[in-house]
Amino acid sequence: MAEVHDLVYHGGGGFIYSEVYNMPIQTRKFHIRKINDHIEKQNEEYEKTRKGSQITNSKQLARPNIPQADFTTSVKAPKK
């Protein structure tokens, strides 16, 4: 019964419960294996992308050489 649930839930809307319940076991296992392979490939691509972004984020970004304003000194408002 767990296979039926997993295939309906992770099947991306391609299967309904009654179809999967009445499906031959070999066909059901085939589809589950294909879904597992697809999810593993997605995870590998995600990890590659994440590792690539960590390398670029670790480098310092080039920033313009603009002096920072000093707001700590007190400035009086002009009198009218």
C-alpha positions, 0 to 999 in steps of 0.5 A, spaced: 500 500 500 505 504 501 507 503 493 500 505 491 501 512 496 508 514 493 506 513 486 500 517 486 503 522 491 510 523 487 507 521 480 506 529 479 498 528 478 499 523 472 496 517 476 490 516 480 489 511 486 484 506 482 489 506 476 495 505 481 492 500 485 490 495 479 496 496 476 501 490 475 506 490 480 512 490 475 509 496 472 508 500 478 515 498 481 518 501 474 514 508 475 517 508 482 524 507 480 523 512 474 521 517 479 526 516 484 532 516 478 528 523 476 529 526 483 536 523 484 538 527 478 534 533 480 538 533 487 545 532 484 543 538 479 541 542 485 548 540 489 552 542 483 548 549 482 549 550 490 556 549 490 558 553 484 554 559 487 558 558 494 565 559 490 562 565 487 559 568 493 566 567 497 569 572 493 569 579 495 564 583 491 568 589 487 565 596 490 565 603 488 570 607 492 565 612 495 567 615 502 562 613 507 558 619 510 559 621 517 552 622 521 555 622 528 557 629 528 551 634 530 549 639 525 544 644 527 538 646 523 539 653 519 535 659 523 530 662 519 
